[in-house]
Amino acid sequence: MKRIAFVMMAALGLAVAGTAQASEDLAKKSGCLTCHNVSGAKKMAPALNTYGAKGAEAILAGLGDKKKHGSVKASDDDKKALAKWIAGMK
């Protein structure tokens, strides 16, 4: 029984780690990391981990703004995934 619990916890940990990496890869592929760092010092725009839930939704809603986000290429599904990832950062 302990083995099953251990295996399930390990699988959950890998799934969470895979999701975080996939989202960072998606941010890179979409062009977000051209102006934003994931965390740490401000680049051309604030680090993504500083936005929080409301900020994540707001910044991704503004991706249609060509002045600010002209180089960003993200589908609606990608925007939702990125918003969820950013909102979950601490």
N, C-alpha and C positions, 0 to 999 in steps of 0.2 A: 504494500500500500504506500509506503514511504517513497518507493521508487517512482510510482505513478505520479505522485504529487511533485516530486523533484523534476521529472521529465516535463510535466505540464508547466511548471514555473519557468524552466529553462526555455521552453518553446515560446511562452508569453514574452519573456525578456528579449528573445531574438526577434519576435514580431514587432515589438515596440522599437527596438534599435533599427530594424529595417525600415520602418515607417519614417523615422527621423531622417535617416540617410536619404531615403527616396524623396522626401520633401526638400531637403537641401539641394539635392541634384536637380529637382524640378525648379527650384528658385534660380539655380545657376543656368539651366537650360532656357528658362523664360526670360533671362536678362536682368532679374532683380538684383543679383550680386554685382552688377556693373556699378551701381550707385550705393547699395546698402551692404554693410557687413551683417553677418548673422548675429553676432554679439560683439561687444567691445566698442572701440572708437568709431566715431562718426566718419563716414567716407564722404560722399557728396550729399548723402541723406542719412537720417538717423538709422542706427542698427535696428534690425527687424525685431529683436527681442525687447525693444523699448515700447512697442506699439500697444500691446495688450489686446484684449478681445474686440473692443469697440474700434480701436485704431486699425486693427487688421482688416476689419470689414470696410472701414472708410478708405484706407489706402487702396484696397483691391477694387472697390467700387470706382475709384478714380483712375483706374488703368486705361480708361478710354480717353483720358486727357493726353493728347499727343505732345504737349509742351513738356510735361513732367515725365511721361512714361512712353515716349516714342519708340524706344528700343525694346520694350517689353512685348513678348509674344506669348500670350497665354489664352487658352480656351476658357470657356465658362467653367468647365469641370476643373481645370487646372487652378483657376482663381479660387474656387471653393476649397480645394485641397490646400492651397497655400494659406488661405485665411484661417482654416482650421489649425494648420501647423503653427502659424504665427501666434494665434490666440492662445495656444497651449504652451508657449515659451514662458520661461520665468527668468 
